[in-house]
């Protein structure tokens, strides 16, 4: 079946199950004998339906009865903010098959059995679904305290506050010295002298990105590992972002939601999930790095403005926790030049110290990561090669670059607490 076609007996039920199976996002429009119904899906979850006669589950139950007409699926339709459906697709189809109307769902109760597939063929095209090889209520309780890294810029308001002019010093007792050819200032005019800029230390290396270090070093994000893609390239301008986060939470999702610019990765953010809970977030734009609650707020604000493309990538829950820990890790060793470091000896020392966290190797356009658990390398990857590889090979290869810099970061000992989404509005 294609993204459009004709309706026959049981076609609507097959379409609903097909949407759920393919975790499709978009709007399914139905038309039959002058009647119309729009069904809105997010990752296969039917959350809103509206027809010319009803909305919510009543509209779905009526559309399931249609045995003729046409349908069309639009994966780029702007999703509405309403949520009028609480039942799952299986529950809706089961009630329709048993003849129980939407007005009496309690008649089915806990004895409702799952509906067997009706033999549909997947009808969402690869371009709409995204390739499988392509790779994201109560307050944000338990958020990682920003006190542990005070040099990170706090969340900035879109409108900067007015600046207070600096105090003007009193007039000097002696007349200022005026260089030849300069126009002298009127008598009594105060002279403000800018403090001299410190000269750079000869041979000093430029700051490099590393988790838990200074603000100047946090100029890039901790890279995310690769994984199966639930969806890629969703446009923020048509996506209901709060509904997306809620749906992923209900599905027990582990992985991350990535928000990035269209053709421009200088502004990017990640929201990490573990078994349906948001455990950490990071965001970078225009040289400012944020994490935790402030990053979550900024990512949500930008998506609400219709900016960026959104991907959702699945990861094993333990891997998601390890990567989230890197975002709030503290620095053990910072900015070590790769050309003077014996990488194998460094890993041996890390093993003796039983460090959990990671080793980050920064190059001009790449960051490689070796994940650590109790001193052992759990795996390695980079933003250029995101698939997690057993052992430290990816990180070790990056150390062959004599200009690379090495940072060792230690993750917090207790598990990261879940962040709550209700404060996002």
VOVEXKE-705498 format. One record per residue (C-alpha): x, y, z; residue in one letter. Coordinates in pm, 1 decimal, decimal comma, always signed. Layout:
<rs>
        c1        c2        c3  type
         X         Y         Z     A
...
</rs>
This chain:
<rs>
        c1        c2        c3  type
      +0,0      +0,0      +0,0     X
    +114,2    +350,3     -75,9     X
     +80,4    +684,2    +100,1     X
    -254,3    +722,7     -70,9     X
    -518,9    +484,7    -195,9     X
    -877,9    +368,6    -168,6     X
   -1069,9    +252,9    +137,0     X
   -1230,2     -91,8    +148,5     X
   -1364,9    -309,8    +430,8     X
   -1124,6    -305,1    +727,2     X
    -888,2     -68,3    +544,6     X
    -902,8    +198,6    +816,4     X
    -813,9     -56,0   +1087,4     X
    -523,4    -179,3    +872,9     X
    -404,8    +177,3    +826,3     X
    -410,6    +246,4   +1200,1     X
    -209,2     -67,9   +1270,5     X
     +30,7     +11,8    +987,6     X
     +95,2    +358,5   +1128,4     X
    +167,3    +211,3   +1470,9     X
    +390,9     -64,4   +1333,7     X
    +600,9    +181,8   +1130,7     X
    +605,4    +440,0   +1412,1     X
    +494,7    +696,0   +1155,8     X
    +459,4   +1067,4   +1222,1     X
    +214,8   +1281,7   +1026,7     X
    -153,6   +1319,1    +938,5     X
    -373,9   +1052,6    +778,9     X
    -669,1   +1208,7    +593,9     X
    -977,5    +998,4    +516,0     X
   -1271,6   +1083,4    +285,1     X
   -1587,7    +879,0    +231,3     X
   -1920,3    +988,6     +78,0     X
   -1854,8   +1353,4    +152,0     X
   -1737,1   +1284,0    +507,4     X
   -1382,2   +1370,7    +617,1     X
   -1163,1   +1268,8    +909,6     X
    -806,1   +1366,4    +999,9     X
    -599,0   +1133,6   +1221,4     X
    -278,2   +1271,6   +1371,8     X
     +12,7   +1042,9   +1464,7     X
    +342,8   +1092,5   +1644,6     X
    +585,6    +799,7   +1625,1     X
    +290,2    +571,1   +1557,4     X
     +89,4    +702,3   +1853,6     X
    -258,6    +824,0   +1752,9     X
    -314,2   +1125,3   +1977,3     X
    -581,2   +1335,3   +1802,7     X
    -862,1   +1284,3   +1552,5     X
   -1120,2   +1524,3   +1417,6     X
   -1398,3   +1485,5   +1162,0     X
   -1682,2   +1705,2   +1039,5     X
   -1908,8   +1532,8   +1294,3     X
   -1693,3   +1453,8   +1600,9     X
   -1344,1   +1448,1   +1745,6     X
   -1130,3   +1217,3   +1954,8     X
   -1221,4    +851,1   +1993,5     X
   -1575,3    +908,3   +1864,0     X
   -1427,6   +1028,0   +1533,1     X
   -1199,2    +722,9   +1514,7     X
   -1479,8    +475,1   +1587,2     X
   -1696,2    +632,7   +1317,2     X
   -1413,1    +625,5   +1060,4     X
   -1346,3    +255,5   +1130,8     X
   -1693,3    +182,4    +989,1     X
   -1613,2    +337,3    +651,4     X
   -1583,7     +74,7    +376,0     X
   -1532,9    +304,1     +75,2     X
   -1356,4    +626,6      -6,2     X
    -996,7    +743,3     -23,1     X
    -706,3    +802,6    +213,7     X
    -383,0   +1005,9    +196,3     X
     -92,9   +1025,7    +441,7     X
    +112,5   +1345,4    +477,3     X
    +434,8   +1295,8    +681,0     X
    +507,7   +1671,2    +666,3     X
    +175,5   +1799,8    +799,5     X
    +190,9   +2037,5   +1095,1     X
     +75,5   +1846,1   +1401,5     X
    -188,7   +2009,3   +1624,6     X
    -136,3   +2071,9   +1997,8     X
    -460,4   +1897,0   +2102,9     X
    -464,4   +1549,1   +2255,0     X
    -809,2   +1390,1   +2243,8     X
    -728,4   +1016,6   +2238,5     X
    -618,1    +820,3   +2544,2     X
    -674,7    +465,8   +2418,1     X
    -418,2    +267,5   +2223,2     X
    -468,9    +156,7   +1864,1     X
    -522,7    -201,9   +1981,8     X
    -796,5     -90,3   +2221,0     X
    -973,8    +117,2   +1956,2     X
    -965,1    -159,0   +1693,3     X
   -1069,9    -421,1   +1950,5     X
   -1371,0    -214,8   +2056,1     X
   -1468,6    -165,1   +1693,1     X
   -1439,2    -537,9   +1616,7     X
   -1644,1    -628,7   +1923,9     X
   -1905,3    -365,8   +1848,4     X
   -1835,7    -161,2   +2163,9     X
   -1868,2    +213,3   +2096,7     X
   -1625,2    +481,4   +2202,0     X
   -1869,8    +607,0   +2463,5     X
   -1840,3    +289,2   +2673,7     X
   -1476,2    +183,1   +2691,5     X
   -1521,0     +52,4   +3045,0     X
   -1734,6    -230,0   +2906,8     X
   -1420,9    -386,6   +2765,2     X
   -1216,9    -347,2   +3086,0     X
    -907,9    -541,2   +3175,6     X
   -1018,4    -848,5   +2979,9     X
    -948,7    -680,7   +2648,0     X
    -707,5    -892,4   +2445,3     X
    -452,9    -768,7   +2196,9     X
    -567,2    -753,6   +1834,7     X
    -392,0    -981,4   +1591,1     X
    -237,6    -804,8   +1288,4     X
    -478,4    -781,0    +996,8     X
    -222,7    -867,4    +731,5     X
    -141,6    -509,8    +623,9     X
    +171,0    -427,7    +427,5     X
    +382,8    -134,3    +545,3     X
    +270,1    +169,4    +349,1     X
    +496,4    +440,5    +484,1     X
    +774,9    +504,8    +235,3     X
   +1139,2    +500,0    +341,1     X
   +1165,5    +874,7    +287,7     X
    +874,2    +936,1    +522,5     X
    +984,8    +687,6    +786,0     X
   +1360,5    +746,4    +773,8     X
   +1615,3    +476,9    +700,1     X
   +1683,4    +218,2    +969,1     X
   +2052,7    +280,9    +910,6     X
   +2013,3    +649,5    +994,6     X
   +2065,8    +656,6   +1318,4     X
   +1469,9   +1288,8   +2075,9     X
    +427,5   +1579,3   +3460,3     X
    +602,6   +1780,3   +3787,8     X
    +928,1   +2037,3   +3797,0     X
   +1268,4   +1941,3   +3693,6     X
   +1325,7   +1769,2   +4028,5     X
   +1668,6   +1624,4   +4091,4     X
   +1834,1   +1841,5   +3826,5     X
   +2212,5   +1843,6   +3841,3     X
   +2311,5   +2156,2   +4035,1     X
   +2473,5   +2425,1   +3824,7     X
   +2694,0   +2508,8   +4126,9     X
   +2933,6   +2233,1   +4032,5     X
   +3037,3   +2422,5   +3720,3     X
   +2979,4   +2794,1   +3787,3     X
   +3174,1   +2903,5   +3482,1     X
   +2904,4   +2774,1   +3242,8     X
   +2679,1   +3049,4   +3114,8     X
   +2330,9   +3040,5   +3272,8     X
   +2015,8   +3034,4   +3066,3     X
   +1990,3   +3364,3   +2879,6     X
   +1665,2   +3548,0   +2817,9     X
   +1592,0   +3624,6   +2450,2     X
   +1594,6   +3996,4   +2542,4     X
   +1917,5   +4092,9   +2720,9     X
   +1882,3   +4310,4   +3029,2     X
   +1978,0   +4674,9   +3007,5     X
   +2337,3   +4741,3   +3094,9     X
   +2433,7   +4981,6   +3371,0     X
   +2709,2   +5220,2   +3255,8     X
   +3034,2   +5189,8   +3449,1     X
   +3104,5   +5452,8   +3715,2     X
   +3301,5   +5752,0   +3594,5     X
   +3618,4   +5811,6   +3794,8     X
   +3690,4   +6152,9   +3935,2     X
   +3904,3   +6391,9   +3734,2     X
   +4278,7   +6337,7   +3771,2     X
   +4477,1   +6584,9   +3972,1     X
   +4724,7   +6638,2   +3691,8     X
   +4650,6   +6718,9   +3330,4     X
   +4658,3   +6411,6   +3109,2     X
   +4946,4   +6361,1   +2873,1     X
   +4836,1   +6419,8   +2513,1     X
   +5034,2   +6267,2   +2227,8     X
   +5153,1   +6490,6   +1945,9     X
   +4880,2   +6568,6   +1695,7     X
   +4596,8   +6468,4   +1929,8     X
   +4328,9   +6719,1   +2025,6     X
   +4349,6   +6799,0   +2399,0     X
   +4045,1   +6725,3   +2609,8     X
   +3864,5   +7014,5   +2781,2     X
   +3990,3   +7098,3   +3127,1     X
   +3819,8   +6885,8   +3393,4     X
   +3717,2   +6607,4   +3149,6     X
   +3768,9   +6267,3   +3317,2     X
   +3999,6   +6024,3   +3141,1     X
   +3908,5   +5655,0   +3146,7     X
   +4195,3   +5422,2   +3073,8     X
   +4117,6   +5063,8   +2959,4     X
   +4309,3   +4799,4   +3153,3     X
   +4590,9   +4647,2   +2949,5     X
   +4525,4   +4306,6   +2796,7     X
   +4756,4   +4034,5   +2926,5     X
   +5002,2   +3913,5   +2667,5     X
   +4948,8   +3551,8   +2558,9     X
   +5195,0   +3306,3   +2705,2     X
   +5447,0   +3201,6   +2436,6     X
   +5372,7   +2855,6   +2306,4     X
   +5041,2   +2831,8   +2494,4     X
   +4796,0   +2586,1   +2338,1     X
   +4445,5   +2711,2   +2255,2     X
   +4166,5   +2592,6   +2484,4     X
   +4005,1   +2264,3   +2388,4     X
   +3654,8   +2125,7   +2447,1     X
   +3616,2   +1901,0   +2750,6     X
   +3332,5   +1811,9   +2983,5     X
   +3343,5   +1973,2   +3326,0     X
   +3621,8   +2218,8   +3240,2     X
   +3625,0   +2593,1   +3179,4     X
   +3365,4   +2773,5   +2974,2     X
   +3615,5   +2849,6   +2697,8     X
   +3692,5   +2480,3   +2665,3     X
   +3325,9   +2383,2   +2647,2     X
   +3292,4   +2503,3   +2289,1     X
   +3154,2   +2178,4   +2143,4     X
   +2908,4   +1919,7   +2267,2     X
   +2990,0   +1577,9   +2404,1     X
   +2924,6   +1364,3   +2092,1     X
   +2647,0   +1107,2   +2088,3     X
   +2700,2    +742,9   +1985,1     X
   +2507,4    +596,7   +1694,1     X
   +2198,8    +377,5   +1716,2     X
   +1877,6    +279,2   +1534,7     X
   +1684,0    +584,4   +1416,5     X
   +1318,8    +613,5   +1515,3     X
   +1287,2    +917,4   +1294,0     X
   +1523,9   +1165,0   +1134,1     X
   +1487,7   +1508,0    +981,2     X
   +1158,1   +1604,8   +1145,7     X
   +1108,0   +1977,9   +1098,1     X
   +1052,9   +2172,8   +1417,3     X
    +805,9   +2395,3   +1232,2     X
    +546,8   +2115,5   +1210,9     X
    +635,3   +1903,8   +1513,5     X
    +447,1   +1912,0   +1844,1     X
    +762,9   +1891,4   +2056,6     X
    +602,8   +1852,4   +2402,9     X
    +389,3   +1571,3   +2261,1     X
    +702,3   +1408,6   +2118,2     X
    +874,5   +1408,1   +2459,1     X
    +559,0   +1280,2   +2628,5     X
    +516,4    +999,7   +2374,1     X
    +878,3    +888,3   +2408,5     X
    +834,5    +883,2   +2786,0     X
    +519,6    +671,8   +2761,0     X
    +701,4    +429,2   +2529,5     X
    +986,0    +378,8   +2779,9     X
   +1232,9    +521,6   +2527,8     X
   +1608,8    +498,7   +2590,1     X
   +1834,3    +709,0   +2369,0     X
   +1842,7   +1072,7   +2273,1     X
   +1652,4   +1339,7   +2084,7     X
   +1881,8   +1557,9   +1875,9     X
   +1792,5   +1910,5   +1759,3     X
   +2022,3   +2068,3   +1502,1     X
   +2016,7   +2341,8   +1240,9     X
   +1925,8   +2275,9    +879,5     X
   +2266,5   +2239,2    +715,7     X
   +2437,0   +2407,2   +1012,6     X
   +2553,9   +2206,5   +1314,2     X
   +2699,7   +2502,7   +1502,0     X
   +2380,9   +2518,9   +1704,7     X
   +2283,3   +2180,3   +1842,5     X
   +2124,1   +2015,8   +2143,4     X
   +2059,5   +1667,8   +2285,7     X
   +1800,6   +1538,9   +2531,9     X
   +1892,2   +1199,9   +2678,9     X
   +1630,4    +944,9   +2788,9     X
   +1667,5    +634,0   +3002,1     X
   +1365,0    +399,7   +3007,3     X
   +1122,6    +685,9   +2941,4     X
   +1278,8    +941,9   +3178,8     X
   +1479,3   +1248,2   +3075,0     X
   +1811,4   +1220,5   +3259,0     X
   +2021,6   +1497,7   +3103,7     X
   +2039,2   +1757,7   +2826,3     X
   +2306,6   +1969,6   +2661,2     X
   +2285,1   +2257,9   +2416,2     X
   +2533,9   +2479,3   +2239,8     X
   +2477,8   +2787,0   +2025,2     X
   +2690,4   +3089,1   +1939,3     X
   +2970,9   +2988,5   +2174,3     X
   +2745,2   +2932,4   +2476,2     X
   +2718,9   +2587,3   +2632,2     X
   +2429,2   +2482,2   +2855,8     X
   +2339,4   +2158,5   +3029,4     X
   +2067,1   +2020,9   +3257,2     X
   +1752,6   +2225,1   +3304,1     X
   +1878,0   +2535,5   +3123,0     X
   +1969,8   +2328,8   +2815,5     X
   +1629,2   +2159,8   +2816,9     X
   +1456,1   +2498,0   +2835,8     X
   +1661,5   +2645,7   +2553,3     X
   +1611,9   +2347,2   +2321,3     X
   +1236,3   +2361,0   +2384,2     X
   +1228,4   +2736,3   +2323,8     X
   +1408,6   +2708,3   +1990,3     X
   +1184,8   +2424,4   +1871,4     X
    +877,5   +2631,3   +1967,8     X
   +1011,5   +2902,2   +1735,1     X
   +1012,5   +2646,1   +1453,1     X
   +1391,3   +2623,6   +1426,4     X
   +1589,9   +2312,5   +1342,8     X
   +1553,3   +1947,8   +1249,3     X
   +1482,9   +1674,6   +1502,4     X
   +1610,2   +1316,1   +1519,3     X
   +1532,6   +1044,1   +1771,8     X
   +1793,0    +768,3   +1816,5     X
   +1759,9    +454,4   +2031,1     X
   +2041,1    +342,9   +2264,8     X
   +2068,9     +71,8   +2529,6     X
   +1968,5    +221,4   +2864,6     X
   +2313,1    +169,8   +3022,0     X
   +2483,1    +340,4   +2727,7     X
   +2243,7    +636,0   +2752,1     X
   +2330,1    +668,3   +3123,0     X
   +2704,6    +657,5   +3050,3     X
   +2684,5    +931,7   +2789,8     X
   +2462,0   +1145,7   +3014,2     X
   +2721,1   +1113,7   +3290,6     X
   +2988,4   +1261,0   +3063,4     X
   +2788,8   +1583,4   +3038,2     X
   +2815,5   +1643,3   +3414,5     X
   +3156,2   +1482,8   +3466,7     X
   +3440,7   +1655,3   +3649,3     X
   +3787,2   +1685,5   +3501,4     X
   +4068,5   +1463,8   +3627,7     X
   +4326,3   +1552,7   +3360,3     X
   +4279,7   +1838,2   +3116,6     X
   +4436,4   +1941,1   +2787,1     X
   +4715,9   +1680,9   +2777,6     X
   +4906,5   +1699,7   +2445,0     X
   +4869,4   +1365,9   +2266,3     X
   +5230,8   +1379,1   +2140,8     X
   +5369,4   +1345,5   +2494,0     X
   +5116,0   +1095,4   +2634,4     X
   +5160,2    +718,3   +2633,5     X
   +4792,5    +629,9   +2577,5     X
   +4830,5    +267,6   +2688,8     X
   +5001,5    +378,2   +3011,7     X
   +4722,7    +632,6   +3067,8     X
   +4458,8    +358,4   +3035,6     X
   +4656,7    +142,1   +3277,2     X
   +4658,2    +425,9   +3532,0     X
   +4283,4    +479,5   +3480,9     X
   +4230,1    +108,8   +3547,7     X
   +4429,1    +128,2   +3871,0     X
   +4221,8    +428,5   +3984,2     X
   +3894,6    +259,4   +3877,1     X
   +3771,5    +579,4   +3712,6     X
   +3421,5    +577,6   +3563,0     X
   +3353,8    +843,2   +3302,9     X
   +3546,8    +889,2   +2983,5     X
   +3855,8    +992,0   +2791,0     X
   +3789,7   +1268,4   +2536,9     X
   +4034,6   +1330,6   +2252,3     X
   +3982,5   +1664,8   +2078,0     X
   +4107,2   +1735,4   +1728,1     X
   +4043,5   +2027,7   +1497,5     X
   +3707,0   +1902,7   +1374,5     X
   +3644,8   +1585,6   +1573,5     X
   +3595,5   +1464,1   +1929,8     X
   +3653,3   +1097,2   +2014,4     X
   +3530,8    +929,9   +2333,8     X
   +3638,3    +620,5   +2526,1     X
   +3369,0    +533,4   +2780,9     X
   +3494,8    +409,5   +3117,1     X
   +3329,8    +188,9   +3379,4     X
   +3528,8    +114,4   +3695,7     X
   +3851,4    +175,1   +3507,9     X
   +3766,1     -49,6   +3210,4     X
   +3701,6     +84,0   +2860,1     X
   +3339,0     +10,1   +2776,5     X
   +3376,2    +115,1   +2412,6     X
   +3482,5    +405,9   +2195,0     X
   +3332,9    +623,8   +1922,2     X
   +3360,3    +970,9   +1770,7     X
   +3132,3   +1225,4   +1608,2     X
   +3281,1   +1116,8   +1273,5     X
   +3237,8    +742,2   +1348,9     X
   +2944,1    +728,3   +1594,5     X
   +2896,9    +350,7   +1606,3     X
   +3021,6    +222,8   +1943,7     X
   +3326,4      -1,1   +1898,8     X
   +3446,1    -247,1   +2163,6     X
   +3771,9    -137,0   +2321,0     X
   +3962,7    +192,5   +2294,2     X
   +4058,5    +167,7   +1924,8     X
   +3868,2    +475,4   +1803,6     X
   +4011,4    +693,7   +2080,8     X
   +4361,0    +547,1   +2040,7     X
   +4357,7    +623,3   +1667,5     X
   +4270,2    +985,8   +1739,6     X
   +4579,5   +1013,3   +1961,9     X
   +4797,8    +958,3   +1653,7     X
   +4726,6   +1322,1   +1567,2     X
   +5014,5   +1512,5   +1731,4     X
   +4791,6   +1820,1   +1769,8     X
   +4517,9   +1629,8   +1955,0     X
   +4444,1   +1702,8   +2320,2     X
   +4338,7   +1445,9   +2581,0     X
   +4102,8   +1499,4   +2873,2     X
   +4002,7   +1245,3   +3137,3     X
   +3670,5   +1310,1   +3310,1     X
   +3511,4   +1132,5   +3607,7     X
   +3136,3   +1076,5   +3613,3     X
   +2932,6   +1136,8   +3931,2     X
   +2905,4    +826,3   +4148,3     X
   +2527,1    +810,8   +4209,1     X
   +2293,3    +741,2   +3916,3     X
   +2166,4   +1053,9   +3742,7     X
   +1821,6   +1156,8   +3867,7     X
   +1536,8   +1192,1   +3621,3     X
   +1438,1   +1540,2   +3504,8     X
   +1070,5   +1635,5   +3501,3     X
    +917,0   +1815,3   +3206,2     X
    +626,5   +2015,9   +3348,5     X
    +829,4   +2333,3   +3407,5     X
    +881,6   +2363,3   +3034,7     X
    +521,7   +2483,2   +2998,0     X
</rs>
